[in-house]
Amino acid sequence: MDVEVILHNSGELLPILLDDDGMPIPLPNEFVLSKRNVSSNTLIRNLREIKLLYEWFHIHNIDIYERLIQKKPFTEAEIIGSLVEFLRRDHEKRHKTIKIAVKPDTFNQRLITIKQFLNWYIEMYIGTLSFTSNNYQYYVTYKTRLTSLLDRCFINSPPSNKSLNKGLTNQEKSELLRLIKPKLGSDNPIEHRNYIIVMLMITFGLRSGELLSLRVEDLQIGGISSITVKRRAPDVNDMRRPRPQIKRNGRVLEITDRNLAIEIDLFITKWREMLDQQNQTNIEWDYLILNESGTPLSLPSITQYFQILRKKHYQSLPSTLSPKALRHTFSSSMERLLREAGVEEDNRKKALAYLRGDSSLSSQDVYTFKETELEANKYLGQYQREIFGI
């Protein structure tokens, strides 16, 4: 049993779950087709999670049609004592060391996907029944009971320290920019490209997928300079795996700093052009960030670059340095500036959500909490000095 990813003529990547004979398994693939509005990476993960469910079916000789449709329901012991325990285990065989259990978040995600899949199947069948059918209420009740059983199995993740600063301190940020800035007179286009990568991430909070999806046309340099992050139809020629994607909202971000605008313009007109000249393919790439061969840079290459940075400058840079750390740095800094400007909390969340390309305001809570904590501790210290006269 395996998940295979098919590249369609439209450029869309669509996964398909195959059985041991290499034949498609209908139900999971129909489920995935019903969710084609989400990213291909999410669909691939969903099918891998459903694959575990079907492996459990195979081990226990379970027929899903019989258990969900033919009124031979799962027992509580089967769900909680068998399926859930199976999902807790690490089934990854690529590593020498096999973990006994996966992380709570991984397990919870498996449970969510399997719950969605089972509910979808029952709802599909309910949709074929008339409202007056004698079986209608049975399936509605069974679906509620099954959902309740699965919901009881979710694991609370270990408490996280929200006050932990996931981004860089001002000193670490200054040191990072000093270390990556190309040396005076450097004619190595890779150094200039890496500098632009970090600058775009830390200045605009771009995700790796968003950065690697940028086209040259998305950067407007002039009287009003800007970066446009936009979702596009799949690129048929883009064979990167995993393919960089823009999963969230698009946005237009102004480049107000003149020096940064000049640096970006110089990179596009000179250093990127040098990389583009190394392109030996028959495709003329318009992506902003290219590798040394003149083709689009991949996501693993971004990860590797930050690993090299951490290893080379371990005494100066934090061990947590990563694209996510730069995004956290951007978000925390923007929250602080908005707070200092007197912007109300709800409006700060809306502003952050727009700048970060998020659709949920609640995802901004960690940044507003951090700044609130700093503000509270500042006045706590002032209060203590008043008491003790220090």
C-alpha positions, -999 to +999 in steps of 0.1 A: +000+000+000+015+033-010+007+070-018+017+080-053+017+117-065+004+123-101+014+153-121-015+163-143-013+183-175-026+213-157+004+213-134-017+202-105-002+175-081-028+150-070-020+121-047-036+087-050-036+058-026-028+024-041-033-011-027-006-038-026-014-047-062-009-011-073-046-005-079-064+027-066-084+023-034-117+042-043-130+057-011-098+075+001-092+089-034-128+101-036-123+118-003-092+135-015-110+147-047-136+163-025-109+184-009-090+196-039-093+232-027-065+226-002-028+223-011-013+192-026+010+188+004-020+186+027-037+161+005-006+139+005-004+140+043-041+132+045-037+101+023-008+089+043-029+092+075-058+073+059-033+047+047-026+039+084-064+034+088-065+009+059-034-009+073-053-013+105-083-026+085-061-051+068-045-064+101-079-069+117-097-081+085-122-052+087-146-042+059-153-005+061-186-008+042-198-035+065-188-015+096-202+018+086-231+010+062-243-025+070-251-018+107-222-037+122-208-007+141-173-004+155-172-012+192-157+011+218-129-014+224-120-015+187-118+023+185-101+032+218-083+000+226-070-009+191-073+018+164-062+047+186-032+027+199-023+019+164-023+055+154-001+065+184+027+043+172+054+054+148+052+034+116+081+051+099+107+025+087+132+048+070+151+055+102+174+032+121+158+041+154+121+036+155+102+057+181+076+040+202+051+068+198+046+098+177+043+134+191+009+144+204+004+169+176+011+142+150-013+118+166-040+144+169-036+153+132-040+116+123-071+114+144-086+146+128-081+133+093-095+098+100-125+113+118-131+136+088-128+106+064-152+084+084-177+112+088-175+120+051-183+084+042-213+082+065-226+116+053-222+105+017-244+075+024-269+096+044-272+119+014-286+090-006-314+084+019-348+102+020-355+122+052-384+099+059-363+067+057-363+045+088-325+043+086-319+080+085-319+086+122-297+054+128-269+068+107-271+103+121-269+088+157-241+064+147-220+092+132-225+113+164-214+084+185-184+076+164-173+112+164-177+113+202-155+082+206-127+097+185-130+131+201-124+116+236-090+102+223-073+135+215-041+142+235-035+175+251-001+188+239+025+195+266+020+231+278+041+255+258+058+285+273+042+313+254+066+337+269+095+319+252+107+342+224+109+321+193+124+349+173+158+366+174+168+392+199+179+426+185+216+416+191+211+383+173+193+400+144+222+425+140+248+397+142+229+377+115+227+406+091+264+414+097+274+378+090+254+373+058+261+407+042+283+402+011+318+414+016+328+446-002+338+438-037+323+403-037+313+391-071+297+358-059+260+359-069+252+331-044+263+354-015+241+382-028+212+358-033+215+344+002+215+380+016+183+388-003+167+356+010+173+365+046+164+401+041+130+393+025+122+368+052+131+390+082+118+422+067+084+409+054+078+377+074+076+356+042+073+318+045+098+297+026+071+286+002+061+322-004+096+333-010+104+305-035+071+312-053+079+348-060+083+358-097+105+387-108+073+405-119+060+404-083+086+429-072+079+465-083+109+489-078+102+525-084+085+555-070+063+532-049+081+499-045+063+467-033+062+429-032+031+411-042+025+377-027-001+360-048-016+325-053-013+312-088-024+282-108+001+253-106+032+257-127+034+228-151+072+232-155+079+234-118+092+199-109+105+208-074+096+183-047+080+194-025+067+222-047+068+256-029+033+269-024+014+299-011-011+283+013-026+313+029-038+348+018-020+369-007-010+405+000+008+435-012+037+447+010+053+481+005+091+485+003+095+519+020+133+516+028+152+531-001+184+511+006+165+478+006+148+487-027+182+494-042+196+461-029+166+441-044+169+460-077+206+453-079+200+416-072+174+413-100+194+432-126+228+419-119+232+389-095+201+370-105+210+376-142+244+360-136+226+329-121+201+329-149+229+326-175+239+293-159+205+278-169+211+248-193+174+239-195+150+248-223+128+267-199+132+304-192+125+306-155+109+338-140+112+328-103+131+354-083+153+330-063+175+307-085+202+281-076+237+280-089+224+261-120+200+289-129+169+268-120+144+275-092+158+270-057+142+242-037+127+241-002+154+216+010+181+240-001+166+267+021+166+244+051+202+233+043+214+270+041+202+277+076+217+245+089+251+256+074+247+291+090+240+276+124+269+252+122+294+278+109+285+306+133+273+285+163+291+309+187+272+339+174+239+327+161+212+308+181+206+271+176+169+279+168+178+300+137+155+290+109+130+305+084+103+302+111+125+321+135+128+349+111+090+349+106+086+350+144+111+379+146+092+399+120+058+392+138+071+401+173+087+433+161+056+444+142+034+437+172+057+458+194+057+487+169+020+486+166+016+486+203+040+515+208+020+534+181-011+530+203-030+507+180-058+488+198-053+450+202-081+439+178-067+462+151-031+450+159-043+414+153-060+424+120-028+442+109-006+413+118-029+388+101-028+408+069+010+413+070+016+376+077-010+364+052-030+346+079-068+340+077-072+336+115-069+364+140-064+339+168-030+329+154-017+363+164-024+357+201+011+345+208+026+378+196+001+400+214+006+379+246+044+383+244+042+421+242+015+422+269+038+402+291+067+425+285+046+456+292+031+440+324+065+431+337+078+466+330+051+481+352+055+454+378+091+465+382+080+501+385+055+491+412+082+472+432+105+502+430+077+524+444+073+500+474+110+496+482+121+530+472+148+518+449 
